[in-house]
Amino acid sequence: MDEAETGVGDTASGGTGSDILVVGSGAAGLTAALTLAERFRVTVLAKGALNEGATAWAQGGVAAVLEPGDTFANHVEDTMVAGAGLNDRGVVEFVIGQAPAAIERLQQLGVPFATEGDALHLTREGGHSHRRIVHVADATGWAVQEALLRAATAHPNITMIADQVAIDLATSRHEERYSGAGNVWGVYAVNRATGAVDLHTARATILATGGAGRTYLFSTAPKGATGDGIAMAWRAGCRVSNMEFMQFHPTCLYHLDVKNFLITEAVRGEGGHLLNPRTGRRFMADYDSERLELAPRDVVARAIDAEIKRDGLDYVHLDISHQPAAFVREHFPTIHDKLLGLGMDMTTGPIPVVPAQHYTCGGIVIDRDGRTDLPGLYAAGECTQSGLHGANRLASNSLLECFVFGEACADDIARRWEALPPVPVIRPWDESRVTDSDEEVVIKQNWTEIRRFMWNYVGIVRTTKRLNRAANRIRLLQEEVADHYGHFRVTPDLIELRNLLQTADLIVRSALHRHESRGLHYTLDWPETSAEAVDTVLVP
């Protein structure tokens, strides 16, 4: 097989053609690319820089059963409890069973996991009954991203292309001879360097585009997390599921100049206490008397939200200063250094924290092989609804899902390769009827408005009235954005606004559909949990 050129591909010719296209350069995308590159030519597109995705931001680690006395059954049960019974048990067992092998592969790639003697050091996070979080101090994601990027960049069969903002999937409708078959043949993407729209084609396409955190005003997600893959797949004809389950991390740093710095769950896992800053009282016993600070994220986030709203606070305190200073610095060097730079010392005083959107539990419906509803289209990672997380993700199961489903996609593509049809001639992007926008302010205004009403109306605690208000605003904005999209040349900002709005619509529609409170979806109008757990599935 011909070997692809190493490094960043040249897109001046208007795109690329390869065996497999991967959209997204995080843990899921690069895992798939590295597995496939043993046999095939793979192109990986990144929206911005190659290391800008959510993987690099993950502080916690990877959950795996490695501690003596722990079992796969324990990890499965913890995942099911956190997911409020909405998980697919078969998928949960499949993913958790793959965890030790995934850790081993990462070690082979050079990820320097923390050790204790001859064994890996394991920490504990909320919702876990045992210590099972493999980590690199408090910057696991960065170490994993660097190792995967290093291996992918060095591989002769992988072409890495940065600054490609995907607009839409290229499907049978875009064939030179129109077809309604629904096959996916790649993507159209704006090249940030040239402003032109490039066409990238392949016999199989994997969406590994991450979540939709930037739909909300406060989020720990990177700036590119605008639900692109979810929105593109929906527009092309894929079902989307469980979008109402938006996880809010309980402890994001409260600081006027730093909006999205996460204080990892492991701080609570290593003994950190949540305190009401007005009274100094440790309050989690009022909300979960058994698990306290180690309760699942939805419980802790709602507890903090309740304290803030009841007492009119801006934040609560997370305090680990009762632990030895050397212990804190050793376990949380990144957080410690960041806070020192902001004038706070976590070894001597508390950290001000607030909840913030953190993870998208719903997404594109996939099966155990990562296949979507459309031929030739696969998906993995945070943009999917695989059945693993249910109504609430268990801490540190997300990176694990990326590794397992990235490999599952790759394995299925390899198995089916001979049956995948060759790429037909696809029409280039048509810009003959549009002009450059003269109203960029419209995009910025709409972007801000969406994020603010999603935070206020579709946040941690919901009501039907608030959800309907959000739905009304979305309907008005859809007209404006569709008009703008139809008349003006696409830009990265316009693409993100369009996807942000589409994702917000899917979240609100899903939330209005669920007439109960379960996991991350908590509504004052339907506070009870139904006896039967049923997925919300939206059909285009």
Summary of the structure (lengths in Angstrom):
residues: 540
radius of gyration: 22.5
end to end distance: 38.8
largest distance: 70.1
contacts: 2018
relative contact order: 0.17
helix: 37%
strand: 19%
